Each structure stands twice: as C-alpha cells, then as structure tokens.
C-alpha cells in the first residue's frame, strides 16, 4: 500500500515557500490532525454520529475554500485539511453505525482510496498523502489486531458498559503480551518505523517545495505513537484507555 503513497515528485507543482508555514510546520499540523480524532471525534461520534459526519463535510468545504482563495501561506494547509476530512468522514461512518463489525473498518476507511491515488499528481497532493499515510497506519494496526486475536474482542468492547470495557481492554492488552503476539506487534511497529525512516530520507532528497514525504513521515510516526499509548494505557490504566 505504501507504494501508492507518493508518486514521482516531478508530478508535484512547484510552489513558492510560504511565509506562514515552514517545512517543519506542515508535519506538525499533520501530526495534530492525526491526534485530533482520538480526543475530539471519539467521544463526539459516540453521542452524535450524524453531526460528526456533517462536520466532516464542513472540514472538506473549509479545506477546498482555503486552498482555493486563501492567501498562499494557507493553501497547503487547506489541501491538508481536505485529506483530513476524508479520514474524519470515514471514522464517523464506521464508529457511528458499524463499530461492532471490525472487518468493515478498513474498507470503510478506504472509501476515498481511488480519489486519493488519482489526486497525487494534482494540487491536492498533500491532502492525498495525508489520507494515504493515515490509511496505511490503520491497515497495519488492524492487521496486528487480527493476527494477535485482539480483534475478536472488538465487538464486545464497543457495546460493553464502561466497567466491562475496562476489563475487556485489559484482557486484550494481556493477550498482546503473549510471545507470539509481542512478535507480531513488534514486527508491525518495526515496519512502520522503517516506512517513517524511508519517508524522511526521501524528504531530504526532495525539492524544498515538495513536503509530501515530510507529511507522510509525520502521520505514520504519530500513528505509531498513538498505538503505543493505547497499549500502555490498556496495561497500566485500563480505565483511561477508552480515551484513545
């Protein structure tokens, strides 16, 4: 999947270095947009899934308008917001109505995959890269959960009461501590880490105007951090793990 993450950098349109966002700026905002759904969307979609979906459309509209008519220093952030809106919409659809069906998670998250792949050579390149990197992280996370058996507990967790969910999450984390599961989780994390390193090396070799590789590295590394945080909370403080 990562092979489709970024096409030949020659496809990217050269842009003038914006004053408002440094090269380190966009990766920072990309990381923040990965974290935002964990703490904002998760509780929102449990209570009001329909309004959460509508907010995804608002994000898309704001991103398109910002990228189209805002000052140049905001255009790249607008494109990033367009990609984020795809991830937000997918998350709202799944967690709002299909959460007890884990096998549908990745297909729902990938609903905009054709658009993202075809948009890599357009001015929406950064948004497409954000979406594809997020999807790649999700794919590795879901695969690790499936191989370790944690996904079998998923349907029970999402319909359980808070006290029951705490016990189930702790059971899931304990399941991960088995030697075979630890090997799977470690291998998955190592692959993501190597992808981050690859994206960073490609970023160093890219033109200063092409920040796609930096954004991809930021999204993947933040996904890895969140997964590690969730596992740690499930083991050490399961009553808090529902926040992640």
C-alpha positions in Angstrom: 0.0 0.0 0.0 2.8 2.4 0.8 4.0 2.1 -2.8 1.0 4.2 -3.8 1.7 6.8 -1.0 3.6 9.2 -3.1 4.2 9.3 -6.9 7.2 10.7 -8.7 7.9 14.1 -7.1 8.1 15.6 -10.6 4.3 15.4 -10.6 4.2 18.0 -7.8 3.6 21.5 -8.9 6.5 23.8 -7.8 5.3 26.3 -5.2 6.9 29.3 -3.6 7.9 28.7 0.0 5.0 30.1 2.1 5.9 32.5 4.8 3.3 31.2 7.3 4.3 27.5 7.2 7.9 26.4 7.5 9.0 23.0 6.3 8.6 21.8 9.9 5.2 23.5 10.2 3.2 21.2 7.9 4.4 18.0 9.5 3.5 19.5 12.9 -0.1 20.2 11.8 -0.3 16.8 10.1 0.6 15.2 13.4 -2.0 17.3 15.2 -4.7 16.2 12.7 -3.8 12.6 13.5 -4.2 13.2 17.2 -7.4 15.3 17.0 -9.9 12.4 16.2 -8.6 10.4 19.2 -9.6 13.0 21.7 -12.3 15.0 19.9 -14.0 12.7 17.3 -14.1 9.6 19.5 -16.5 11.0 22.2 -18.4 13.1 19.7 -19.2 10.3 17.3 -20.5 8.1 20.2 -23.1 10.7 21.1 -23.9 12.4 17.8 -22.6 10.4 14.7 -24.7 12.3 12.3 -23.4 15.7 13.3 -19.9 14.3 13.3 -20.4 13.3 9.7 -21.7 16.8 8.9 -18.6 18.3 10.5 -16.5 16.2 8.1 -18.3 17.9 5.2 -17.6 21.2 6.9 -13.9 20.3 7.1 -13.9 19.4 3.4 -15.6 22.7 2.4 -13.2 24.8 4.6 -10.2 22.9 3.1 -11.3 23.5 -0.5 -12.1 27.1 0.1 -8.9 27.7 2.0 -6.8 26.0 -0.7 -8.5 27.9 -3.5 -8.9 31.5 -2.4 -6.9 32.0 0.8 -3.5 33.7 0.9 -0.7 31.5 -0.4 0.6 30.7 3.1 -2.6 28.9 3.9 -3.1 26.9 0.6 -1.1 23.9 1.7 -2.9 23.7 5.0 -6.2 23.8 3.0 -5.1 20.8 1.0 -4.0 19.0 4.2 -7.5 19.7 5.6 -9.1 18.1 2.5 -7.2 14.9 3.2 -8.1 15.0 6.9 -11.8 15.4 6.1 -11.7 12.1 4.3 -10.3 10.3 7.3 -12.8 12.1 9.6 -15.8 11.2 7.4 -14.7 7.5 7.3 -14.2 7.4 11.1 -17.6 9.0 11.7 -19.3 6.5 9.4 -17.7 3.5 10.9 -17.7 4.4 14.6 -21.2 5.9 14.4 -23.0 2.9 12.9 -20.7 0.0 12.1 -18.4 -0.2 15.1 -19.4 -3.8 16.1 -18.2 -5.0 12.7 -14.4 -4.8 12.8 -14.0 -6.4 9.4 -15.7 -3.4 7.8 -13.3 -1.0 9.5 -10.5 -0.9 6.8 -12.9 -1.0 3.8 -14.8 2.0 5.2 -11.6 3.9 6.0 -10.5 3.2 2.4 -13.7 4.6 0.8 -11.7 7.6 -0.8 -8.7 5.5 -1.9 -9.3 5.8 -5.6 -9.6 9.6 -5.3 -6.5 9.9 -3.2 -4.4 7.8 -5.6 -5.5 9.8 -8.6 -5.1 13.1 -6.8 -1.4 12.6 -6.0 -0.4 14.5 -9.2 -2.7 17.5 -8.6 -2.7 20.5 -6.3 -4.4 18.3 -3.6 -1.2 16.2 -3.4 -0.6 17.0 0.3 -4.2 16.0 1.3 -4.0 12.8 -0.7 -0.7 11.9 1.0 -2.2 12.6 4.4 -5.1 10.4 3.7 -3.0 7.6 2.3 -0.5 7.7 5.1 -3.3 7.5 7.7 -4.9 4.6 5.8 -1.5 2.8 5.8 -1.2 3.2 9.5 -4.7 2.0 10.0 -4.0 -1.1 7.8 -1.0 -2.1 9.9 -2.9 -1.6 13.2 -5.9 -3.6 12.1 -3.6 -6.4 10.7 -1.8 -6.6 14.0 -5.0 -6.7 15.9 -6.3 -9.5 13.7 -3.2 -11.6 13.9 -2.9 -11.3 17.7 -6.6 -12.2 18.3 -7.4 -8.8 19.8 -9.9 -8.1 17.0 -12.1 -10.9 18.4 -12.8 -8.8 21.5 -13.6 -5.7 19.4 -17.4 -6.3 19.1 -17.7 -6.9 22.8 -15.7 -3.8 23.8 -17.8 -1.3 21.7 -21.1 -2.5 23.1 -19.9 -3.0 26.7 -20.5 -0.7 29.7 -17.6 1.4 30.8 -16.7 -1.0 33.6 -17.0 -4.1 31.3 -15.0 -2.3 28.6 -12.2 -1.7 31.1 -11.9 -5.4 31.8 -12.1 -6.4 28.2 -9.4 -3.8 27.2 -7.1 -5.1 29.9 -7.7 -8.7 28.6 -6.9 -7.5 25.1 -3.7 -5.9 26.3 -2.7 -9.0 28.2 -3.4 -11.1 25.1 -0.8 -8.9 23.3 1.8 -9.8 25.9 2.0 -13.4 24.7 5.3 -14.2 23.0 3.7 -14.7 19.6 1.6 -11.6 19.8 4.6 -9.5 21.0 6.5 -10.6 18.0 3.6 -9.6 15.6 3.2 -6.2 17.3 7.0 -5.6 17.3 7.2 -6.6 13.6 4.3 -4.3 12.7 5.9 -1.4 14.7 9.3 -2.0 13.1 7.8 -1.9 9.6 6.0 1.4 10.3 9.2 2.8 11.8 11.1 1.8 8.6 8.5 3.5 6.5 8.9 6.6 8.6 12.7 6.5 8.0 12.2 5.9 4.3 9.8 8.9 4.0 12.3 11.1 5.9 15.2 10.1 3.7 13.1 10.8 0.6 12.1 14.2 2.1 15.8 15.2 2.4 16.3 14.3 -1.3 13.1 16.1 -2.4 12.8 19.7 -3.6 12.1 22.2 -0.8 8.7 22.9 -2.3 7.6 19.2 -2.1 6.6 18.5 1.5 4.6 15.3 0.8 7.3 13.0 2.2 7.6 15.0 5.4 3.8 14.9 5.9 3.8 11.1 5.3 6.5 10.6 7.9 4.7 12.8 10.4 1.4 10.9 10.0 3.0 7.5 10.3 5.2 8.3 13.3 2.2 9.8 15.1 0.1 6.8 14.4 2.9 4.6 15.8 3.0 6.8 18.9 -0.8 6.6 19.5 -0.8 2.8 19.1 1.9 2.6 21.7 0.0 4.9 24.0 -3.2 2.8 23.7 -1.3 -0.4 24.5 0.4 1.2 27.5 -2.9 2.6 28.9 -4.6 -0.7 28.4 -1.9 -2.4 30.5 -1.3 0.3 33.1 -4.5 2.3 33.4 -7.3 0.4 31.5 -9.9 2.8 32.9 -8.3 5.6 30.8 -7.7 3.6 27.6 -11.2 4.4 26.3 -10.0 7.9 25.7 -7.6 6.7 23.0 
